[in-house]
Structure formats: structure tokens, C-alpha cells
């Protein structure tokens, strides 16, 4: 009986050997997964070495929003399709559709209402109301 305990022939020893074998199998499995994943990543990176940031897409239309200002920063209106040229990779592209329209804009207004702003609060509220009024006037046009 003593010899069986010393050499691990008892039921506890069998259970501990079985659990150790399961742990070893799990470790081998995890290591093999990481090796396979690394091999796939290396293979993918080797196939993209020429230019890893190239995207090849076929599109029917590209939308370009443009705002034109003069040298003083004043918006210029009355500009048409013939006033624009669009190039792709140095090649002049035909403009198939051109429109002049307002695009939607979202405006967020944050007002500092802390104690340090108390002396300026009336001016801040007036400025905020003027901004809202001007924006709403633009909407109704």
C-alpha cells in the first residue's frame, strides 16, 4: 500500500495526473492557436507589403461640397459648374451633376454659467439670442 502511494498508484494520484494532463493539453492548444494566428497575420502582412493602405473601390458618384471665398474671406455666390475643375490622379474629370444648395448643419451652443461669468451674463445671453435669430433667419430664406 505504501509503495502504491509513493509511486502515485492511488485514486488521488490518478485524479491529479488527469487534471494535470488536461491543463497541459489546454496550454498546448492555446500555444498552437497563437502560432497559427501569428502565421496568418504574417502571411497577410507579406501580401500587402507594396502599399498596405491601398483601397480599391468602384463608385458611380463622388459628392464634393465646396464653399468659395474671395481673398478677404467673404463668401462668393453665383458660381456655376463651368467655374470648377475636378482632377483625379492628375486627370480632368467630367462633372456630371452640379447643384447649389444649402446643406444641413447642426449647431451646438455651450454657455458658461459659472460665477465668474456673472458680470458678462447679459452680454452672453444677448449674443446667443442674436446667433439663434440669425440662424433661424437663414433657415427661413
PyMOL commands that set and color helices and strands:
alter all, ss='L'
color gray80, all
select helices_A, chain A and resi 2-6+11-47+81-83+115-140
alter helices_A, ss='H'
color red, helices_A
select strands_A, chain A and resi 86-88+91-93
alter strands_A, ss='S'
color yellow, strands_A
deselect
rebuild
show_as cartoon
